[in-house]
Amino acid sequence: MISVLTKVLILYGTRYGTTKEISGEIEKIILEKGFKAESYNLSDIDLKNIPRLDKYDGVILGSGIKINRWTKAAKKFLKKRKSELIKIQNKMGVYVCCGEAAKKSNINGAIEKYITAKLEDIGLKPSLVDAFGGAYDLREGSAINGMTKKIVIGIMQKEEGIENPDGKLHDFRDWEQIKSFANKFVDLLNQ
Ligand SMILES: Cc1cc2nc3c(=O)[nH]c(=O)nc-3n(C[C@H](O)[C@H](O)[C@H](O)COP(=O)(O)O)c2cc1C
């Protein structure tokens, strides 16, 4: 009998690198479980070069959120490949990385707002969804700078109650939650 390894497509959209690291952790777990994986930063690849989705046994898609929006590249991927995605949605995991999910009590709201509501518009209902807390790098030389940095500092002071947020990395990612998502996806593949 020919043994064919289960192959997972892992895609992500990121602006500041937080989602890239999450995607890397998910990929690590999937590989550890003995599956094959192919991973792409959606900003680095022409969508035409992403193979047909029926070549894969499962798909994971993640995006960082900025001003309520997915990254442009992730949105474009959803739009262009929606009919293929709908066919594989029972083996599909979708997550967002966002400030709103930093508080455990807000996770369900963030899932609804940034995943369910957005995907409903294109008729997509993936089996597994989650929202992970994000990170704000306010250290010298970070990509969050200028006016954006001032706004983020204001929000951190007001909403998070952090008195002096400047110059620090504020990381709200829960790696156990991320690992659990990857393990649940593996269970989905094994079903
Ligand atoms: C300018 C800016 C705007 C943001 N807007 C939102 C937002 O509307 N909702 C939210 O939940 N998080 C928001 N965040 C938090 C980001 O989602 C968080 O920093 C995340 O880690 C970014 O992911 P990325 O590094 O992969 O791009 C914002 C962050 C920045 C810097």
The ligand as an SDF file (V2000), in Angstrom:
LIG
                    3D

 31 33  0  0  0  0  0  0  0  0999 V2000
   -2.0660   50.8480   14.5480 C   0  0  0  0  0  0  0  0  0  0  0  0
   -2.6550   49.6150   15.1700 C   0  0  0  0  0  0  0  0  0  0  0  0
   -4.0250   49.3980   15.0420 C   0  0  0  0  0  0  0  0  0  0  0  0
   -4.6050   48.2680   15.6340 C   0  0  0  0  0  0  0  0  0  0  0  0
   -5.9470   48.0770   15.5050 N   0  0  0  0  0  0  0  0  0  0  0  0
   -6.5310   47.0120   16.1410 C   0  0  0  0  0  0  0  0  0  0  0  0
   -7.9520   46.8250   16.0710 C   0  0  0  0  0  0  0  0  0  0  0  0
   -8.6940   47.5300   15.4090 O   0  0  0  0  0  0  0  0  0  0  0  0
   -8.4720   45.7860   16.7680 N   0  0  0  0  0  0  0  0  0  0  0  0
   -7.7040   44.9350   17.5150 C   0  0  0  0  0  0  0  0  0  0  0  0
   -8.2430   44.0180   18.1360 O   0  0  0  0  0  0  0  0  0  0  0  0
   -6.3440   45.0610   17.5610 N   0  0  0  0  0  0  0  0  0  0  0  0
   -5.7460   46.0880   16.9010 C   0  0  0  0  0  0  0  0  0  0  0  0
   -4.3830   46.2630   16.9530 N   0  0  0  0  0  0  0  0  0  0  0  0
   -3.5530   45.2470   17.6490 C   0  0  0  0  0  0  0  0  0  0  0  0
   -2.8980   44.3070   16.6370 C   0  0  0  0  0  0  0  0  0  0  0  0
   -3.8710   43.4160   16.1460 O   0  0  0  0  0  0  0  0  0  0  0  0
   -1.7290   43.5440   17.2850 C   0  0  0  0  0  0  0  0  0  0  0  0
   -0.6880   44.4590   17.4750 O   0  0  0  0  0  0  0  0  0  0  0  0
   -1.2690   42.3530   16.4760 C   0  0  0  0  0  0  0  0  0  0  0  0
   -0.2310   41.7260   17.2000 O   0  0  0  0  0  0  0  0  0  0  0  0
   -0.7890   42.7380   15.0840 C   0  0  0  0  0  0  0  0  0  0  0  0
   -0.4660   41.5690   14.3420 O   0  0  0  0  0  0  0  0  0  0  0  0
    0.7210   41.5730   13.2600 P   0  0  0  0  0  0  0  0  0  0  0  0
    1.9920   41.9320   13.9960 O   0  0  0  0  0  0  0  0  0  0  0  0
    0.7750   40.1670   12.7640 O   0  0  0  0  0  0  0  0  0  0  0  0
    0.3740   42.5380   12.2080 O   0  0  0  0  0  0  0  0  0  0  0  0
   -3.7920   47.3440   16.3520 C   0  0  0  0  0  0  0  0  0  0  0  0
   -2.4030   47.5760   16.4420 C   0  0  0  0  0  0  0  0  0  0  0  0
   -1.8370   48.6940   15.8630 C   0  0  0  0  0  0  0  0  0  0  0  0
   -0.3600   48.9050   15.9900 C   0  0  0  0  0  0  0  0  0  0  0  0
  1  2  1  0
  2  3  1  0
  2 30  2  0
  3  4  2  0
  4  5  1  0
  4 28  1  0
  5  6  2  0
  6  7  1  0
  6 13  1  0
  7  8  2  0
  7  9  1  0
  9 10  1  0
 10 11  2  0
 10 12  1  0
 12 13  2  0
 13 14  1  0
 14 15  1  0
 14 28  1  0
 15 16  1  0
 16 17  1  0
 16 18  1  0
 18 19  1  0
 18 20  1  0
 20 21  1  0
 20 22  1  0
 22 23  1  0
 23 24  1  0
 24 25  2  0
 24 26  1  0
 24 27  1  0
 28 29  2  0
 29 30  1  0
 30 31  1  0
M  END
$$$$
